[in-house]
C-alpha cells in the first residue's frame, strides 16, 4: 500500500476548519475519507470529507495512474468552542486496512512557517501548469483572476468610515448569499445585473469559505470591491443610514454561526422597514443538512421532529458540523421567525412548497409564491437512436448529492453482469469508475449540449440526484430536447417526470433494480423486443 497525498491548504478561524488536498493509492479504491477530531476531555468526532473531486493537476503529475484523476478532497468542520488535541485523516480502502495521516492544524503545525508556505505555493504552481497544458493561457489567466479577485481585502478604519459615508442616503438592495458557486450564485448575479441596469446599488453580504471570512461587496457606481468584516452584524452598521428598498435572502450555507443569519434578516427588516424576499434554493431553512440527506445518506423528505433529532446527533456531514446545532427545534425556531417576517417566500417547484409547509405547517401559504426558473438557452428536440444496447446518459457536474455514487455503482453492476451497456457523463463526475464502461466528457456549455448528446451515443438519460431538487435546470433541458428521462421519486425532478410522456420515476434506489428498470425503459422507448435464450 502506497498512499500518495498532500494537504494543499488548511484554514482554522473562529471555530471552523476548511481544508482541501488530494490523496490516492495506485490500484486501490478509497471508499471513504473522514476527519477524526479528538478534543480535550476525550471526546471524539468523525466528519465525512467530500472525496472524489476531479484534480487534473494531480493527474498531470501522476500520468498513467487512473486513481489520480478523482483524488481531490474538501473538508469542513465546526469545533463548537472545543480545543482540538489531534486531527487525523482516516482513509478507508476497499479490501485493505484503514490508513491514518495527520491533518496539521495551524495551532498544531510542526513544520516551519516558511516551509509550509513553500509547499502551498508549489501546489499553486503545479495546478497552474496543469491548467495551462489542458486549457491554455486564457483559462489560466481567468483562473488566477478569479482566485485573486474573490478573496476579500481588509478595510482599515479610514476605508470603513468612507464606505459607511458613501452608503448614507443611497437607495439600495441588500442580498445575503453564500459564495460557493452553483445555481444560487448564478441567480444572485442575475439579480445584481438587473438592478445594475436599473441604476440601483446592491450590497452583498456573504461568507468566503476558503478564508472563513464574512465579507461585503458593493455593486453600483463603479467596479465592485469586496471587503472582509469581523461579524455579520457589521452589515447593520454599513447600511444604517442608507435607504434600503429590499432585503433578499438567497442562501447561507457555509456561514459561520448560521443562526445569526435569521437574526440579521429580522434586524434588517425591523430597522429599515424594507420588504424581505426569502428564496428557497435549498432546504437550509429546514435543516443544517441543506439537501435533506440524512445520516444514512438518504433523502428524508422532512420526517417528524423526533426522527430529525435522532439523525442530527449522528450526522457526519461537514455542513452539519459547521452549524453546531443538533436539535431541530432550535434550528426551526430561529429560521421560522425570519420566515414569519418574510413578505414573500419564493419557491421554484411544487415540491419545494410541500417541503416548506411540512417543516413549517403554520407558515402562511398565501405568502409562498411559485416562480419557476426560465431556461437561458432554448433547446430543440434532439433525435437519439436505440443503438445496440442501453447507453445511459448523465448530464451535469455529478458530485455526491447529485448521485456520483449511484453512477459508480451502476458501472460496477454493468461490469459484474458483463453486458454491453455503457454510461456517458456529459460533464464531470466525482467518483472513480471503470473507463471501459464510463466515459466522462468534461465541462460543457448549455448551448452545446445537443451536440454533446449527439456525439455521446446515449439513448436513455438518468438524472441520478439523491435529493429532492428545488428546481433542476438539467431536467428541464433534457425534457425540452424530448429525451427519455429517468429520475428518483422525489423533488422537482420527479414532478417533471410524472408529467412527461417519456418520463420514468424510479421507486427504488437499489442499484441492480435501477439497471433492470433502465433496461426495460430502453426497450419500451425504442420498442426493442427482448431476446430470450
C-alpha positions in Angstrom: 0.0 0.0 0.0 1.5 3.3 -1.1 -0.7 6.3 -0.2 0.2 9.4 -2.2 -1.4 12.5 -0.7 -1.0 16.2 0.0 -2.7 18.8 2.2 -2.9 21.9 -0.1 -4.5 24.3 2.4 -5.8 24.3 5.9 -7.6 27.3 7.4 -8.8 27.5 11.0 -10.8 30.6 12.1 -13.4 31.2 14.7 -14.2 27.6 15.4 -14.2 26.4 11.8 -11.9 24.3 9.8 -11.6 24.4 6.0 -9.1 22.2 4.2 -8.5 20.7 0.8 -6.0 18.5 -0.9 -5.7 15.1 -2.6 -4.8 11.5 -2.0 -4.9 8.2 -3.8 -3.5 4.7 -3.6 -2.4 3.2 -7.0 -4.5 0.2 -7.9 -6.9 0.7 -4.9 -10.3 2.3 -4.3 -10.7 4.8 -1.5 -14.2 4.2 -0.3 -14.4 7.0 2.2 -12.3 9.7 3.7 -13.2 11.2 7.0 -11.7 13.6 9.5 -11.4 12.4 13.1 -11.2 15.3 15.7 -10.0 14.4 19.2 -10.9 17.1 21.7 -9.8 17.8 25.3 -11.7 15.6 27.7 -11.6 12.6 25.4 -14.5 13.5 23.1 -14.0 12.2 19.5 -16.0 13.3 16.5 -15.8 12.0 12.9 -16.8 14.2 10.0 -17.0 12.9 6.4 -14.8 14.6 3.8 -16.0 15.3 0.3 -13.8 12.9 -1.6 -13.5 12.2 -5.3 -13.2 15.7 -6.7 -11.5 16.0 -10.1 -7.9 17.1 -9.9 -6.4 17.5 -13.4 -3.2 18.8 -11.9 -2.7 15.6 -9.9 -3.4 13.5 -12.9 -0.8 15.5 -14.9 1.8 14.9 -12.2 1.0 11.2 -11.9 0.4 10.5 -15.6 -0.9 7.0 -16.3 -2.3 6.4 -12.8 -6.1 6.4 -13.2 -6.7 6.9 -9.4 -5.0 10.3 -9.5 -7.8 12.0 -11.6 -10.5 12.0 -8.9 -8.2 12.2 -5.9 -9.3 15.6 -4.6 -11.0 16.2 -1.2 -12.5 19.0 0.7 -13.1 19.1 4.5 -15.4 21.4 6.5 -15.8 21.0 10.3 -17.0 23.0 13.2 -15.3 22.9 16.6 -18.1 24.2 18.8 -15.7 26.1 21.1 -13.7 23.0 21.9 -10.0 22.6 21.8 -8.6 20.0 19.4 -5.7 17.9 20.6 -5.4 15.8 17.5 -6.8 15.8 13.9 -6.4 12.7 11.8 -7.5 11.8 8.2 -8.9 8.3 8.0 -8.6 6.7 4.6 -11.0 3.7 4.2 -9.7 1.4 1.4 -11.6 -1.4 -0.2 -10.2 -4.8 1.0 -7.3 -3.1 2.7 -6.5 -1.8 6.2 -7.5 1.7 7.1 -4.7 4.3 6.8 -4.3 7.3 9.1 -2.5 10.5 8.3 -2.2 13.7 10.4 -4.1 16.8 9.4 -1.8 19.6 10.6 -3.9 22.4 12.0 -2.2 25.8 12.2 -2.0 25.8 16.0 -0.5 22.3 15.9 1.8 22.9 12.9 5.3 21.5 13.5 6.8 22.5 10.2 8.5 25.9 9.9 6.0 28.5 8.5 8.3 29.2 5.6 8.3 25.6 4.6 4.5 25.4 4.8 4.2 28.5 2.6 6.7 27.0 0.1 4.6 23.8 -0.1 1.4 25.8 -0.7 2.9 27.9 -3.5 4.4 24.8 -5.1 0.9 23.4 -5.1 -0.4 26.5 -6.8 2.3 26.3 -9.4 1.6 22.7 -10.1 -2.1 23.4 -10.6 -1.3 26.4 -12.9 1.0 24.2 -15.1 -1.7 21.5 -15.4 -4.4 24.1 -16.3 -2.1 25.7 -18.8 -1.5 22.4 -20.6 -5.2 21.5 -20.5 -6.9 24.8 -21.4 -4.3 27.4 -22.5 -3.1 30.7 -21.3 -6.5 32.4 -21.3 -8.0 29.8 -19.0 -5.1 30.2 -16.7 -5.5 34.0 -16.5 -9.2 33.6 -15.8 -8.5 31.2 -13.0 -5.8 33.4 -11.5 -8.1 36.5 -11.7 -11.0 34.6 -10.1 -8.7 33.3 -7.3 -7.3 36.7 -6.5 -10.5 38.8 -7.0 -12.8 36.7 -4.9 -10.6 36.9 -1.7 -11.9 39.7 0.5 -9.5 42.5 1.4 -9.3 44.1 4.9 -10.8 47.6 5.2 -8.9 49.8 7.6 -10.7 52.4 9.8 -10.4 55.1 7.2 -11.7 52.9 4.4 -14.6 51.6 6.6 -15.5 55.2 7.5 -15.5 56.2 3.8 -17.6 53.2 2.9 -20.2 54.0 5.6 -20.3 57.6 4.5 -20.8 56.5 0.9 -23.8 54.4 1.9 -25.6 57.3 3.6 -28.8 58.3 1.8 -28.1 55.8 -1.0 -31.0 53.8 -2.2 -30.0 50.2 -2.3 -30.9 46.5 -2.1 -29.3 44.1 0.4 -28.6 40.5 -0.5 -27.4 37.7 1.8 -25.8 34.8 0.0 -23.0 32.3 0.1 -20.0 32.3 -2.2 -19.6 28.7 -3.3 -20.9 28.9 -6.9 -23.7 26.9 -8.4 -27.2 27.8 -9.4 -27.9 30.0 -6.3 -25.0 32.3 -7.1 -26.0 32.4 -10.8 -29.5 33.5 -9.7 -28.0 36.2 -7.4 -25.7 37.5 -10.1 -28.6 37.9 -12.4 -30.5 39.9 -9.8 -27.5 42.1 -9.3 -27.1 42.7 -13.0 -30.8 43.5 -13.4 -30.6 46.1 -10.6 -27.4 47.5 -12.0 -29.1 48.1 -15.4 -31.9 49.9 -13.5 -29.3 52.1 -11.8 -29.7 50.6 -8.3 -26.9 49.8 -5.8 -26.6 46.3 -4.3 -24.8 45.4 -1.1 -24.0 41.7 -0.9 -23.2 40.2 2.4 -21.6 36.7 2.2 -19.1 34.2 3.5 -15.9 33.3 1.7 -15.4 29.7 2.7 -11.8 29.4 1.5 -10.7 32.0 4.1 -13.6 31.5 6.5 -14.4 35.2 6.5 -17.6 37.3 6.3 -17.4 39.9 3.5 -19.5 42.6 1.9 -19.3 43.7 -1.7 -20.9 46.9 -3.2 -22.2 46.8 -6.7 -23.1 50.1 -8.4 -21.2 53.4 -9.1 -18.0 51.7 -10.4 -16.1 48.5 -10.1 -17.2 46.3 -7.1 -14.9 45.9 -4.1 -15.0 43.1 -1.7 -14.0 43.7 2.0 -13.8 41.3 4.9 -15.8 42.1 8.1 -15.4 40.5 11.5 -19.0 40.0 12.3 -22.2 39.6 10.3 -23.7 42.4 12.4 -21.4 44.8 10.7 -24.0 44.7 7.9 -26.3 46.8 10.0 -23.7 49.5 10.6 -22.8 49.7 6.9 -26.4 50.3 5.7 -27.7 52.1 8.9 -28.0 55.4 7.1 -29.0 54.1 3.7 -32.4 53.9 2.1 -32.8 50.1 1.9 -35.6 49.2 -0.6 -35.4 45.4 -0.4 -33.8 42.6 1.6 -33.2 39.4 -0.2 -32.1 36.1 1.4 -30.6 33.9 -1.2 -28.7 31.2 0.7 -26.5 31.0 3.8 -25.0 27.5 3.5 -21.4 27.6 4.9 -21.9 30.7 7.1 -20.2 30.7 10.5 -22.8 30.6 13.3 -25.7 30.3 10.7 -28.4 31.1 13.3 -27.1 34.6 13.2 -28.4 34.9 9.7 -32.1 34.9 10.5 -31.3 37.3 13.4 -29.7 39.6 10.8 -32.7 39.3 8.5 -35.1 40.2 11.3 -32.9 43.1 12.4 -32.7 44.5 8.9 -36.4 44.1 8.4 -37.2 46.0 11.6 -34.5 48.6 11.2 -35.2 49.5 7.6 -38.8 48.6 7.1 -37.9 47.2 3.7 -39.7 44.1 2.4 -38.0 40.7 2.9 -37.8 38.3 0.0 -36.9 34.8 1.1 -35.7 32.5 -1.7 -35.7 28.7 -1.4 -32.8 27.4 -3.4 -32.3 24.5 -1.0 -33.6 23.4 2.4 -31.2 25.2 4.7 -34.1 26.9 6.5 -35.4 23.4 7.3 -32.3 21.6 8.4 -28.5 22.1 8.7 -28.3 19.2 6.2 -29.4 21.6 3.4 -30.2 18.9 0.9 -32.2 16.9 3.4 -29.9 14.0 3.1 -30.0 12.1 6.4 -27.2 10.4 8.4 -27.7 7.3 6.3 -27.2 9.1 3.0 -30.9 9.1 2.0 -33.3 12.0 1.2 -35.5 12.3 4.3 -38.4 14.4 3.0 -38.9 16.1 6.4 -39.9 13.4 8.9 -41.2 14.0 12.4 -39.0 16.2 14.7 -38.0 13.2 16.9 -36.6 11.5 13.8 -34.7 14.7 12.9 -33.1 15.0 16.3 -32.1 11.3 16.3 -30.5 11.9 12.8 -28.7 15.1 13.6 -26.8 13.7 16.6 -25.1 11.1 14.4 -24.8 13.1 11.2 -21.3 13.3 9.9 -21.7 15.9 7.2 -19.3 18.9 7.2 -22.1 21.5 6.9 -24.0 19.9 9.8 -20.8 20.1 11.8 -20.2 23.7 10.9 -23.7 24.6 12.2 -23.1 23.2 15.6 -26.8 22.6 16.0 -28.1 19.1 16.8 -31.6 20.0 17.9 -34.1 20.6 15.1 -36.4 22.7 17.3 -33.6 25.3 17.9 -32.9 25.4 14.2 -36.5 25.9 13.1 -37.4 28.3 15.8 -34.7 30.7 14.5 -35.4 30.3 10.8 -39.1 30.2 11.4 -39.0 33.7 13.0 -37.4 35.1 9.8 -39.9 33.2 7.6 -42.8 34.7 9.6 -41.5 38.2 8.7 -40.9 37.5 5.0 -43.2 39.4 2.7 -42.6 36.7 0.1 -41.3 33.1 0.3 -40.3 32.3 -3.2 -40.1 28.6 -4.3 -39.2 27.2 -7.7 -41.2 24.0 -7.7 -44.3 22.5 -6.1 -42.1 20.0 -4.3 -40.3 22.9 -2.5 -43.6 24.4 -1.3 -44.6 21.0 0.0 -41.3 20.6 1.9 -41.5 24.1 3.4 -45.1 23.6 4.6 -44.2 20.2 6.0 -41.5 21.7 8.1 -43.4 24.9 8.9 -47.1 24.0 8.9 -48.0 27.4 10.4 -46.3 29.3 7.6 -48.8 31.5 5.7 -49.3 29.6 2.4 -50.5 32.9 0.8 -47.0 34.3 1.1 -45.4 31.4 -0.7 -45.1 32.2 -4.4 -44.1 29.7 -7.0 -41.9 31.2 -9.7 -40.1 28.5 -11.8 -36.8 29.4 -13.3 -36.6 30.1 -17.0 -34.1 28.2 -19.2 -31.4 30.6 -20.5 -30.8 28.5 -23.7 -33.7 27.3 -25.9 -33.1 23.7 -26.8 -34.8 21.9 -29.7 -35.8 18.3 -29.7 -32.7 16.0 -30.2 -33.2 12.7 -32.0 -31.4 9.7 -30.4 -31.3 6.1 -31.6 -31.6 2.8 -29.8 -28.1 1.7 -30.8 -27.1 -1.8 -30.0 -28.0 -1.7 -26.3 -28.7 0.5 -23.2 -26.4 3.6 -23.2 -27.1 5.7 -20.1 -26.5 9.4 -20.4 -25.8 11.5 -17.3 -25.6 15.3 -17.7 -24.1 17.8 -15.3 -21.5 18.3 -12.6 -22.2 15.0 -10.7 -20.9 15.2 -7.2 -22.1 13.2 -4.2 -25.5 14.8 -3.7 -26.0 14.7 -7.5 -25.6 10.9 -7.5 -22.0 10.2 -8.2 -22.1 7.0 -6.0 -25.2 5.8 -8.0 -23.3 6.2 -11.3 -20.3 4.4 -9.9 -22.4 1.6 -8.5 -24.3 1.2 -11.9 -21.0 0.9 -13.7 -19.9 -1.8 -11.2 -23.2 -3.6 -11.8 -22.8 -3.5 -15.5 -19.2 -4.8 -15.2 -20.4 -7.6 -12.9 -23.2 -8.6 -15.4 -20.8 -8.5 -18.3 -23.4 -6.7 -20.5 -22.7 -4.3 -23.3 -24.4 -1.4 -21.5 -22.4 1.9 -21.4 -22.5 5.2 -19.5 -21.5 8.6 -20.7 -21.3 11.5 -18.3 -21.6 14.8 -20.2 -20.0 16.9 -17.6 -17.9 15.9 -14.6 -18.1 13.0 -12.2 -16.6 12.9 -8.6 -16.1 9.2 -8.5 -13.7 6.5 -9.7 -15.3 4.4 -12.4 -14.2 1.7 -14.9 -13.2 3.6 -18.1 -14.2 0.7 -20.3 -17.8 1.3 -19.2 -18.0 5.0 -18.3 -16.8 7.9 -20.4 -16.6 11.4 -18.8 -16.6 14.2 -21.4 -15.8 17.2 -19.1 -17.5 20.6 -18.6 -19.8 21.9 -21.3 -21.7 25.0 -22.3 -25.5 24.7 -22.3 -25.7 25.9 -26.0 -23.5 22.9 -27.0 -25.5 20.3 -25.0 -27.4 19.0 -28.1 -24.1 18.5 -29.9 -22.5 16.7 -26.9 -25.6 14.4 -26.6 -25.5 13.6 -30.3 -21.8 12.7 -30.0 -22.3 10.6 -26.9 -24.5 7.9 -28.3 -26.5 7.8 -25.1 -30.1 6.8 -25.6 -31.7 6.9 -22.1 -30.9 9.7 -19.7 -30.7 9.3 -15.9 -30.8 12.2 -13.5 -29.3 10.4 -10.5 -29.5 13.2 -7.9 -30.2 11.7 -4.5 -32.0 14.7 -3.0 -35.3 16.4 -3.9 -34.1 19.2 -6.1 -35.9 22.6 -5.5 -35.5 23.1 -9.3 -33.5 21.3 -11.9 -32.2 23.1 -15.0 -30.7 19.8 -16.3 -34.1 18.0 -16.0 -35.8 20.8 -17.9 -33.1 20.8 -20.6 -33.4 17.0 -21.1 -37.1 17.2 -21.3 -37.0 20.2 -23.7 -34.9 18.0 -26.0 -37.6 15.3 -25.8 -35.1 12.7 -24.5 -36.1 9.6 -22.5 -35.7 10.8 -18.9 -35.5 8.9 -15.6 -35.1 10.0 -12.0 -35.8 9.0 -8.4 -39.2 9.5 -6.8 -38.7 12.9 -5.0 -38.2 16.6 -5.7 -38.8 18.9 -8.6 -37.3 16.3 -11.0 -40.0 13.8 -10.2 -42.7 16.5 -10.5 -41.4 16.9 -14.1 -41.0 13.2 -14.9 -44.6 12.4 -13.9 -46.0 14.9 -16.4 -43.7 13.8 -19.2 -44.7 11.2 -21.8 -41.1 9.8 -21.9 -40.5 10.1 -18.1 -39.7 7.3 -15.7 -39.9 7.8 -12.0 -37.8 5.1 -10.2 -39.4 4.0 -6.9 -36.2 2.2 -5.9 -32.6 3.1 -5.2 -31.4 -0.5 -5.3 -28.7 -0.4 -8.0 -29.5 -3.8 -9.6 -33.2 -2.9 -9.8 -32.3 0.5 -11.2 -30.4 -1.1 -14.0 -33.2 -3.6 -14.7 -35.7 -0.7 -14.9 -33.5 1.3 -17.2 -33.1 -1.7 -19.5 -36.9 -2.1 -19.6 -37.3 1.6 -20.2 -34.8 1.5 -23.1 -36.8 -1.4 -24.7 -40.1 0.4 -24.2 -38.8 3.7 -25.6 -37.4 2.1 -28.7 -39.7 -0.9 -29.0 -36.9 -3.3 -28.7 -38.0 -6.9 -28.2 -36.3 -8.9 -25.5 -34.3 -11.9 -26.9 -34.9 -15.0 -24.8 -32.4 -17.8 -24.9 
